[in-house]
Amino acid sequence: MARTSSDDDLDMSFFDKSPGGGIAVANAILYSVVLIETWMLTTGSLFVMGLVMALIIVLAGLLCRYVMNLMGSEEYAVGEEAVAVAPAPVAKTTASAAAPAPAAVKIAPAL
């Protein structure tokens, strides 16, 4: 039976939908950066080295932004999440006025 996409699936992240795919993407990025760095070292060009370093910095920034968006807001992490305020209780004028006061209980000290 084929699984169909529901409305709940639209809010899921890539890692929620496919954890193995996330690991595959991470490995692909890692090995491609290592191969590009190896190529950079074999060329011996300062321009290529600057270009590769700029590429690494941009990729690291994009990865950090993605992970921070995935983690959510900082307020939740530090415990400052906005708490919903409960509505004020409605005063019951007729029921509280008609209720009798509780009886006073006196306890004698033990000797």
C-alpha positions, 0 to 999 in steps of 0.5 A: 500500500503506497503511503500518501502525503498528509497535511502533517508531512508538510511541516516536517523537516528533511531529517524528520522525513529521512534521517538516513538521507540527512546522514548521506547529505552530511557525508556528501558535503564532508567528502566533497569539501575534502576532495576540493581541499585536496585539489586546492593543495595540488594546484598551488595557487593562492587564488584557488586557495582563497576561493576554496576557503570562501566556499568553505566559509559560506557552506559552514554559515549555511549549515549553521543557519539551517541547524539553528532554524531546525532547533527553533527559537532561543526563548524555548531553549533558555526557558523564556517561552511565552506562557499563555495567561489564564483568564481571570476567574469570574466572581460568583456573587450569588453562590458565594454569598449564600454559602455558610461559613465553615464551622470553627474547630478547636483542638485541646492541647494534649497533656 
